[in-house]
Amino acid sequence: MSPILGTQPFQVTGLQNLSIGRALPHVPTGHDGSTIVKGTGWSLPSGAYTARQIVEGCAPLLETVLHHLSPSPPNQPSAREMLLDNLASNLALGTRESSLEVSAKDASRKEFAAQAVKIGKTLVTYARETKDVSFDPDYAIRSPCEGHLLKPAVTLLMFGPRSLGHLMQMYNEYLHQMVLLRDALLPFDNYEEVVIPITAGEGKQRLGMRFTESNRMSFIAELMTKLTTQKAVVRSAQSLLARDLAADNAYGFQYRYGVILPAAVVGGQSLRLLRYIPAIIDDATPEVSFEYEFADYYTTPRIDVPQPSQSSNSDATQHGLTDCSFAIDGRTDSKSTTRILHLQKSYANGNCSTIDVGQISRGWRYSYKASAQSSKSASKKVVASVHSAADFLASFGSTGLITDKEGGVHLIQCSNNLELLACLGAIYPDNIIVLDEGATLADTEGVGQSLPGEPRFILQIT
């Protein structure tokens, strides 16, 4: 099943209707028929699935187990309740049965810990809502123990007189498929919308979500033991959706069913999560990686900061945004599977700016955030050179990143979130401070770096 391209661009609402490629008005998902066919055993047939559809596709495993378990004694929870409660405990964090332990010592791990909890609850909801599916009561599966713990009451149920010898293996496979799905979805902030291509085949590693096992081991190991890198997050997403693409210098990619970009560049607030977008940017090549224009920003040439603005940033006639879109750099070799993606912006006064989307994502990750602190009184007044974002960006070229070799503080006033993102991609990302709503220059004291001669760039939406 191939997605059908529309004629209209995909527009990001809340971000000045930023245009991204051509929208996919309908992405065909799922498959035809049951996932259990007598004589062939359980599998997820080849197709494109959402997370809900994968949960539904795995449901025959659970239903077969439930079919054979005799009814619960009076005033006791049903077998369905017990097995689904065990799944909830496996997918939760901090329980005896947790299948994942994530430290919350740094911001990136804390974000992924919250993400794991959120996804786990969603999958359990899907599982509870999935009933009346077809199954094969004679079905059996060889599923070696994967270490997913059972609650004591479920242990008695599955290994007691109400059960049969092969049922634990079927339940184990069901739990393992749900854990693999939860972990595969960790990179995506809109994980319910992600379309996952699955190719069925012979062998254990092609059974359902088991094709993700190898990457899961490396990603979870990094998540649990190291600072989680953006490269690891993108690599994990690519291994799920576009397994033939390389991720050495990539921050996003396009695959058959859409585009994956850092959530922050399309209006999100996440530090590292990605977002699925139902659109196609490159019509000619189904799968491409989006690479940073500056592979190593540290060695990128520096551009002197422009002179402060002489006009007000609120001058809508002069600075009105007329068009904004993500577009592939025309200099890219069409035979390559890598692309440079730019944010292109045009203003009413004829000014234009072109910013690397990868550098925007870097700028967001490396920037400091200053929030309003009404109880704090600044010890000294902050003096800054004031720039209009439109004028500031008009002076930017694609040959380097803006800095100030003389140091000093620069306040860049942006009229909207899209201008703020563009500025993040234009400035050398060593000491950028983003003011939260209601914050002022005084709130930047103690935020960011304070090395002698180090410039400070403060971004504010006015």
N, C-alpha and C positions, 0 to 999 in steps of 0.2 A: 504494500500500500504506500503510495507516494503522496505527500502533501501537495495541495493545489495552491499555487501562488496567486495572490490577488493583484489588483492593479493599483491599490491605494497603499501609501506608506504606513508603517506602524508608527503611531505617535504616542509619546510618553506624556500622559496628562500630568499636570502639576509641574512640568519642566519646560514651559513655553512651547508645548506641543512639538518637542524635539522629534524629528523624523528619523526612523531607522529602517532602511531597506524597504522591502515590500512585505506587507502583512500576509501571514498565512491565515486566511479566514476560517479554515477548517483543517485540523490535523487529524487524519484517521488514526484511531488507536484501537487496541484490543485485538481480538481474534474471533474466529467462528468456532462454535462448538465447545464441548466440555474439555477440561484439562485432564480428565481421566477417561480414557477410552478402553473398554474391556480388551484385555490381551496385549495392551501396549504400555500400560503403566502411566504414572503421573509425570507431567512436564508442563512447562509453559510453552505453548506453541510459538513459533516465530511470529513476531509482530511488534507493534509499538504500543507501549503501555504507560498509563499514569500509575502513580503509587496505589491509588484505590483499586485499579484493575489488577495489579499484581497481588494485592491482598485477596481480592475475590478469586483470582486464579489459583491461589494456594489453599483456598477454603476446603476443597474436596479432601485434602489430607486430614484436616481436623474433623470434617463430617464423617469420614470413614471410621476414625477412632471413636467418635461419639456414638456411632451406630452400634458398635460392639460392646460398649460399656453398659452394664445393666443399670437400671434406674437407681437413683440415690435413695437412701432410707428416708423415712418421714422427717421433716423439719431439718433436713440437711441440704446444703446448696447443691444445685444440679452439677453434673459433670461439665457441662458447657461453661457454667460460671467459674468453676474451679480451674479449668484449663485456660480460660481467657484471663482470669486474675493472675495466673502464673505468668502468662505472656506479658501482662502489664508490669509485673515485677521484674521480669527479665529486661524489659526495655526502659525501665526507670533507672535513675542513678541513686546510689546510696542505699540500696536494699541488699539483703543477703544474696538475692538471686540476680543482681545486676550483671549484665554481660559487658558493661563498659564502665570504666572508672576514669574520670577526667579531672585533673587538678584545676582549680580556679585561681592559681597563683598569678597568672598574667592575663591581660585583656583578651588575647586571642583564644586561649583555652577557656576562659570564662564564657566567651561567646559561643563556643562549640558545645560546652556543657549545657547551656540553656537551649541550644539548638537540638541536641540529642533528646532532651526531655520533651520538648515541643513536638518533635517528629514522633517520638514513641507514643505519646498520648493520641496523636492523630491516627496512627496505625491501629492502635487498640480500638479506637472508635470505629474505624472502618471494619475491623474484625467483628465487633459486636453487632454491627448493622448488616453483616453478610450472613444470610440464612437461606434455607431452601435451595441449596445448590445441588446439582447431581453428583453422585459419587459411585464408586464401585466397592461393594461390601467385601469382595474377594481380593481387593488390592493389597499388596504387601510391598515394602521397600526396604532395601538395605541402607541404613543411615547410621554410620558409626557415631558414637558419642562425641559431641562437639563441646562438651563442658558447660552446657546451659543448665543451671541448677533448678531443681524442683522444690517447691514448698513441701514441708513435711506431709501435709494432708494429700497433696498431689502424688507424692512418692507412694503413699499407701494405696492410693487409687490405681496408679498405673502398674504397680507391682503386686497388687492384692488379688483376691478371688474374683473381683468384678472385671478384671482385665484379661487380655490374651498376650502371649509372648511377643508377638510382632507389633503390637500397638505402640509401645514406647518408641520404637524406631520411627514410626510414622509421625508421632507427635514431636520427636526430636527434629525431624526434617522440617516440620511446620515452624517450630521455634527458630531454627537456623535460618530459614528463608526470611523470616520477619526481621531478625537481627541484621542479616546482610542488607536487606532493603533499607532499614533505618540508617545504617552506617554509610550506604551508598548515597543517601540523600543529604548527608551532613553539609556538603558545600553550598547548597542552594537555599536562598532565603524564601523563594516561592516554590518550595519542594512539591507541593500538591499539583502544580501545573507542569512540571518537567515531564517530557515525553521520552521514555526509555526504550531504545530498540533492543530486542532480544532475538537471538538466533539460536534455535533449538539444534541439538546435535547429539551424537553418541558420546557416552562417557559421563562420568560424575560431574566434571567441571563444566559441562554444558547444561546442567540441570537447573532450570529456573534461574535464580540469582547467584548461583555458585560461580559464575564466570567472574564475579567481583572479588573472590576470596584473596587472590594474590595481592591485588592493590590494597584491599582492606587491611591486610596484615601490616604493610609498610606504612600506610597512612595513620592507622590507629597507633602504631608504635611511635611515630613522630609526635602524634597528638598527646600521648601519655608521657613521653620522656624528654621532648625538646620543645623549643619555641616553634610554633606552627608557622611555616613560611607560606607566602602566597603561591610560590611555585608548587608546593605540595598540594594545596587546595585545587589548583587548576589541573594538576596531573591526575588527581583523584576524579575530578569531573570528566576529564577526557577519557579516562579508562572506562568510565561507565557509558558515555554517549558516543565517543569517536575514538575507538581504540587504536586506529591506525595513525593518528596524528601524534607528532612530537610536541613536547611541552617545555623544551629547554629555555626558551625566551618568551614564552606565551603568557598572556594575562587573560585571554579569552579565546573563543573559537566559534566557528559556524559548523553545524552538522546538518544532517538531512532534515531534521524536524525543527530547526530554529537556531537561535544565536544565544551564546552564553557569554555574559560580560560581568565585570565586577558590579555588584548592586549599587555601589556608591556613584557610579558614573551615569546611572539612569534613575536617580532620585532617591536611592536608599541611604540608610545611615550606618550600615554595617561596616565594620573594619575590614573583614576579609571574605565575607560570603559573596557568592555569585548569584546572578539572576537569569532565569530562562526567559527569553523573548521570542514569541511566535512570529518570527520574521526571517527573511533571507536577504542578506546584503550582497553577496556575490552569486549571481545567477549562473555563472559559467562553471563554477567548481563547487560541488556539494559540500566538501569538507575542507576548511582552511583554518589555520591558526592565526590569531591576531597577535603580532609581536610588538614589543616596545620599539619605538623609533630610535631611542637612545638606549642601547643595550646596557651601558654602564653610565648612569647619569653623572657619576662623580668625575668622569673624564670629559664630559660634554663641555664645549666652549661656553663661556659666560658672556651675556649681553648686559651692557650698562643700563641701569634703570632709567626710564624716560623721565623728563621733567614733570613736576607736579602739574595737575590740571589747572587751566585758567577758567574753565566753565564748570557749571554745576552738573553733577551726575543725574540730577532729576530733570534735566532738559530733555523731555521725551521726543521733541522734534528732531534734535540732533542725534540722540543716542538710541532712538527706537529700533528694536530688533526686528528685522524684516524676514529673516530666514535662518533656520538652524537645522543641521542634520549631521548624522554620522556617514562618512563616505570613505571609500577605499582610495588610497593614494594611487593616482594614475600611473605613477612610475613603477609600480609593482610588476614583476614578471608574471604574466598570466599562467605560465607553466608551473610556477612554484605553488606550494600549498601553504605559504605564509603570506600574510598581508599586513600592511600598515593602515590603521584605521584612524581617521581624523574627525575631530569636531569642527565643522565649518559654520561660521556665523557671519551674517551680513547685517549692516546697520543702515538706517535711513540716510545718513550723511555720506554713504558710499564706502565707509570703512569696512574692512573684512578681517577676519582672523581665522587661522587654521592651527589647531592644537592637537597633538598626539593624544589619543584617548588613553593609551597605556600610561603616559606621564601624568595624566589627570588622576588615574587610580593610584599611582605612586604618591602624588602630592597629597591626596586624601589620607592615605595610610600613615604618611610621615608627619602630617600636620599636628599641631597642638590645638586643643580646644580650650577656650576661655569662657566660663559661664558667669552670669551676673551674680555678684556677691554683695547684696544690699547691706549686710552687717559689717562689711570690711571697708575701712577707710584707707585710701591709697596714701602711702607715705610721701609720694612726690608726684607731681603732674607729669604725664607722658606727653612729650612734644613729638609730632609726627608730620611728615610731608604727606599731603592729601592728594590722591589720584582718583580720577574717574576710571572705572574698570574698562569702559569702552575705549577711552584714549590710551590707557595703559596697554590694552591688547592690540590696538592698532599699530603700535610700534614693535610688536613682537614678530620675529621671523622664525623660520624653521631650522636655523643654524645653531641654536644654543638655548640656554635658559637664563632668565633675567636674575641679576643680583646687583648689589651695590658694593663696589670695592672700597668705598669710603665709609661703609657702615651706615648707621642711622636707622630711624624708624619710619616705615612707610605704611600709611593707612590707605587701603584700596577700597573704595566704596562701590559696591556692586548693586545693580538694580534688581537682580533676581538670582535664584540658585544656579542657573545655567552660567551666568557670568562668573559666579564664584568658582564653579568647577573649572571653567576655562582658565582662570587665574592660577588655580592650583597646578594646571598643566604647563603654565608658562614660566613659573618662578622656580629657581633652584631650591629644592625642597629641604633645606637644612634648618630653617628657622621660620616656618610659616605658622601663624596663629589664626585660627578661625573663631570669630566672635559668635557665641550663641545668641539667640534672640534676647534682647534686653541688656546684653553686656556692653560695656564701654571700654575705652582705652585704659581706664584705671584698673579694670579687671584683668589686664594682661600682666600686671606686675607679678613676677615670680613664675610666669608661664613661659615655656620654651627655654632656649639657650641664652646665656648672658655673657658669652665670651667677649673680651675686648675687641672692638672693631667689627664684631659680627652684626650684619644687618638683620633687622626684624621686619617681616612683611605681615601686616595684620589685615585680614579680609573681613569686611562687614557688609551685610545686606541692609540697604537703607530704604 
